[in-house]
Amino acid sequence: MRRGAIAPLIGIGVVAGGIAAAVALALPWLPTPASKEAARIHPLFWFVIVICIVVFAAVTAVMGYTIIRFRAAPDDDSDGPPIHGHTGLEIVWTLIPTLLVTAIGIVSAIVLARNDALGANVLRVNVTAQQFAWSFSYPEANGLTSGTLRLPKDRSVLLVFHAKDVIHSFWVPQFSQKQDTVPGIETRLHITPNRLGTFPVICTELCGLGHAVMRTQAIVMTPAAFDKWLHGQSSAVASPNSSVAGAAVFKNNACGACHTLKAAGTTGKVGPDLDKLAAEAQAAGQPLQDFVRQSIVDPNAYVAKGYAKNVMPATFGTALSKQELDALVQYLISSSKKG
């Protein structure tokens, strides 16, 4: 390459790299990390972005200079000169990408290994994905099930995933990790939350008609607040008072995300209004208690006018214990009468 070509190449590369760097830095591409794993993943992201910007600047510089320096005149229809390969150049542009990709692979493997390493005193949470809801079970609290993922700050957490129907994908943006849930396969994800707050839980795998509403929340709490919640909810579900137990089951299984129930302060519109259960039971020609129980364990047996089948999960009959199911039925009946 001629000496006079160096300055234009550098100039074009600097401009292209500057523009790319400005775009990368000016926009908030990543959420604020809320886990130790995310704090490792984000630097890896920027490591790759820096490499990409350098490559982009180099390629743009060569292409830009070539277009300007070697452009043909408008009336030049002659053939271009025969050009043969350059062995040295081919080795260079093969070796450099190989080294860059190898570097990305090594750094990624280190981050992945560190993120997968479990800490001491691991909290296990069993996560069940089904059309179209998440449920989280805590073995430490005798299998307490919640529709909201609650986690203690700075404690190693192992999420163990199962899918009851189709493939789903668990994602909390602030944790910067995703994990697919596949029917018949147990998958796992390690998280160590390190920032208090409430973060969205999103399904990122198209899983059917209600995919867009398959959302809940991950709430990171102080260890003391988490322990209080865990034991309090476990006691509430086991309470001999059916109203207290039923309210806990309704809340823990995120029923309010899809249904309206004044007594619970929920306004969900995906499913029928639970304050109108008596009218729906009459329309179905069933006793109220039998209708409510059937609607939970076999939601497709009777579908209210204006709603579609296969939206409500059909697995609550097995996911809930008999005690939880009985409490929920009684709670819904008493609450709908008040509404």
Buried (B, 14 or more C-beta within 10 A) or exposed (E): EEEEEEEBBEEBBEBBBEBBBEEBEEEEEBBEBBBBBBBBBBEBEEBBBEBEBBBBBBEBBBEBBEEEEEEEEEEEEEEEEEEEEEEEEEEEEEEEEEEBEEEBEEBBEEBBEEBEEEBEEEBEBBBBBBBBBBBBBBEEBEEBBBBBBBBBBBBBBBBBBBBBBBBBBBBBBBBBBBBBBBEEEEBEBBBBBBBEBEBEBBBBBEBBEBBEBBBBBBBBBEEEBBBEBBEEBBBBBBBEEBBBBBBBBBBBBBBBBBBBBBBBEBEBEBBBBBBBBBEBBEEBEBEBEEBBBBBBBEBEEBBBEEEEEBBBBBBBBEBBBEBBBBBBBBBBBBBBEEB
